[in-house]
Amino acid sequence: MAALTELAGRWRDDLARWAIPDDILAAVTESPWTMSPALFAARADAELQKTGGPSYERAIEALPPGGTVLDVGAGAGTAGLPLAIARDGSLIAVDLSADMLDELAERAAAHGVRARCVRGRWPDAAGPDCRADVAVCKDVLYNVPELPPFLAALTSHAGRRVVIELTARHPLTPLNPLWSRLHGLRRPDRPVADDVYEIAAAMGLQPRAERWTRSTHGPYGTFGGLVEMARRRLCLPA
């Protein structure tokens, strides 16, 4: 328990260091943390057109025909929707954004998938009606300061398997040299994915990790779209 407390505290503290100083935030009118529903919708559409990858494979092998998928931090359905379609199953989608869930519901209906959208923060939104055969969680954990209860709730609501996908390092790490050059600000280099593995192991969850390189980090649609996203992330004016 002492090891888990130390690991969880380090994760929480490392994430807190990603906060942007108030004087930089005060100089811009757009939140650097906001993500576009249109971008998530484009990513979901791209995944629906070309489904695959280790996360999908680990989830689909545990999902029975007609089974239920729980997608936490679902966005527009990039992780959970292809699984539900492949197994002619149903989907429970949890997300903080009503706009994201609207995008997901539209795509679920178009593919004939029974979907129930739950707006809220996990694990606060976890309830008996969120139980599923397989739980998936893609690119969410670097937004979760309190990791043990988040992982515990995923585990208790998945009958067969939990599949989590995240980048090896914080997804904003590639912008660190630009923060230094443009703002004179040194950004953190932790936490990392290995920290999640250590916390899960300390919880007794017996995790298994697979590593691979994504073929794409988009789609951003255009190079201009990528620049616009980086500009807002870096708290720069238009």
C-alpha positions, 0 to 999 in steps of 0.5 A: 500500500505504501508503494502504491501511495507513493506511485500515485502521489508522484503521478499526481504531482507530475501531472500538476507540473503541466499547468500553464502559468497564469500570466501566460494564460491571461494573455490569450482568449482561447483555452489551450486545453480545448479540443475540437469535436470536429477533430475527434469526429475526423479521427473516429471516421478515419478509424472506422474506415481502417480499423486495426492496431494492437489496442483493437486486437486485444479488445476484439479478442475478448469481446463476445458476439453481441457483447457490450463495450464501455468506452471511457473518455469516448470522444466521437467513438474512435476506440469503442465504436469499431468494436461494437460494429464488429461484434454487432454489439452495444456501446456505453460511451462516457465523456465530459463533452456533450458535443463529443457524445452527439458526434458519437451518437450520430455515428452509432446510429448510422452504423446501427449500433445501440449506444447509450451516452453518459455525460460525466467524469469517470469514475464519478459517472460509473454505475451499475448500468455502466457494466460491460464485457470489455472496457476501453480507454484511449488517450485519456490517462494523462488527464487523470490526476487520481489514477488508482480509483480511475483504474479500479472503476474500469476494472470493476465494470469490465467483465472480461478485459480492460484495454488502455491506450496511451502515448509513451510520454505526455502527448504535449511533450513534443511541444516542449522545445517550442515552449522554451524558445517562445516563452522561456518556459521549461516544461515537464518530461513526466509522467510516462506510460511506464508509471501507469504500468507500475501503478496498475501492478501495485494495485494487483491488476496484473497488467500487460503492456504492448508497445508500437508506433502509430502510423499517423497522429492525425488526421488534422485535415491540413497542415494549417489545421496542425499549425492552428492546434499547436498555436493554441496549445502554445498560448500564441495569438493568431 
